[in-house]
């Protein structure tokens, strides 16, 4: 693999489902398939997301925002030294930060 800055990525798919939790509860979320490319090396990783309890309806309905959040998470993990052969922890997507004026 090349330098961490040579990564390309894209969302290749997503599946909404209810996911069983360790405590036995089942909660809705999305499993995202992310395609990664570094030089000639290709990878596919899965990222599970849940929506925060206080997420606004426009955020819950904005699949593009959610997908961009997933890509940002994977990018941040790559920059921190994560590699595609490692599992990723689920993330909770919340409301975007309000723009500072």
C-alpha positions, 0 to 999 in steps of 0.5 A: 500500500502507498502513502495514506494520502493516496486513498480513493473511496466511494460508497458501494451500497447500503442496507437498512436493518435492525441490528441485535445489540449485546443487551439483546435489544434490536435497533435500526441502523445502516450497514454501509459498503465502502470501496477503497483503492490505494494504488492497485490495491482494492478493498471493501469494508463495512461500516455500521451506523446508527442515528443519534436519538436526537437527530433531526428528521431532515438529517435522518432522511438525508442519505447523502449526508450520512454517506459523506459522514461514513466516508469522513470516518473512514478517511479519519481512521486511515489517517490515524493508521487504521488499515482495511484488514481491521474491523471498524467500530459502529458510529452514531450519526448526529446533527451537523454542527451549526456553521459559525458566523 
